[in-house]
Amino acid sequence: MQTVVNGKPLVYLDNSASSQVPQVVIERGSKYLREEHSNIHRGVHYLSQRATTAFEGAREKVRRFINAREARECIFVRGCTEGINLVMHGYGRKFVSEGDEIVVSEMEHHANIVPWQMLCEEKGARLRVIPMNDAGELLLDEYEALLNERTKLVCVMHVSNALGTVNPIKEIVARAHKQGVPVLVDGAQAAPHLKIDVQDLDADFYIISGHKMFAPTGSGVVYGKAELLERMNPFLGGGDMIRTVTFEKTTYAGLPNKLEAGTPAIASQIGLGAAIDYLNSLDREAAHAHEQELLRYATEKLTAIEGVRIVGTAREKVCVVSFTIEGVHPHDVGTILDQEGIAIRAGHHCAQPVMQHFHIPATARASFAFYNTKGEVDRLAGAVAKCVEVFS
Ligand code: C6P
C-alpha cells in the first residue's frame, strides 16, 4: 500500500526508529490472533499447545538467526530497553559492588547509559566512558586503558543509531575478555543490517529489538551465555518463572522461563519469528550491498548541498545519515521534509552525549532499510536543498 503524505507518496527514512512490517509478518501475527490465540506453557488444551509451539518455534528461529548455542539462551523481552534493564537488575545488581567500574562508550543510546548509571548510584560504583573521535569512531587504545581489576562489565553498542558507526565488536569483546571482563552488546541497530553471530563475536550478552528489524513492537531478545544467565537473579517475579512456591520459599524455573515472568507479548514474538523468516528469504549480501550504495549516494548528494554537514563519518557505517544544515534547526528540517512527504527523525536520538561531543543540540537523521531506493534519496536531497533555499 502506498501511503500519501501531504499529497506526496511517503518516503520512509526513519527505519532506525522503527522499520516497516512486511505483509507476511502481519499475516503471521494475525493468524495467531485469529486461530491460535491462547496463553502459552500453561494449558493442556489444543489452542494453548499450538500457541506454545508457535512461540517456542520463534525462539528457535531467533537462536539460528544469531547463532546461539541453545534456544534457552534467548530470553524474550519487549525490546532493547527492557533487555538491558533485565541484565542490569539480574546480573548487575548481583555482581557489581562499591568501588567497581562499568565501561560504556560515548556514543551509547540512553538505554545503555541510564540503567548503568542507576546501578552505579545504588552500589557506589563508577561509570567509565570510552571516548570517540570526530568521525564517530571509538578510540580502542583509550578503551583498553580503562579496563582494570575493578571493571565488572563493558556495555557497548554494535551500531550507533545517531551516527551509523559500526563498532569493531569482536575486537572490543576480545580486549575485555583478556582481562576477564564480560561484554554486553546493544545490537538494536545491527540486527536489521548485519549478519549476527554471537558465538563468533563471543558476546556475553547481545540484545535486539524486533521493531527495528521488520517485526512488531513489543518483541525483542536478550541473548546471554547460559552460564551467565543461570547465575543471574530473576528480573521480574511472578507466574511461569517458578518451580515451586510456598510462603517460606520460592524456587525458580530453569532457563529461559526464570527470566520471563508473566504472559509475554505472544503475537509480537511470533511476528519476530516471521520477520526472521522474511529476512532469511532475502539475499542478505545483496541487500547489504544495496544499502551501502544508498549510503554512498546519499552522503554524496547531501554533502554537495551548501551548508549541509554530515555528522558521523566513520569508515565503517550502516546506512544512517545524520546531518545538520547551517542556520536551520533540525526540527525545522524535519517539518519541511514532512511537508514533502519525507519521514526522517530530528532530535538528539536518545544519544545526548553524542550531541555534546559535536557541540550541537540535535541532528536530522535519514535512516534507510533494504527497501529504500536511489529515487527516494533524490527526493530527500531535493527537499533538503529546498530547506536551504527557504532559510537562506
Ligand atoms: N533507538 C532511534 O530512533 P527500544 O526503544 O527499547 O526498542 O530500543 C532502544 C534502543 C537501544 N539501543 C539503540 C542503539 C537504539 O537505537 C534504540 C532505539 C530509536 O534511534 C529510538 S530512540
Residues whose N, C-alpha, C, O or C-beta is under 5 A from the ligand:
A	BS01	C6P	S16 A17 G79 C80 T81 E82 H109 A111 M157 V159 N161 D186 A188 Q189 S209 H349 C350
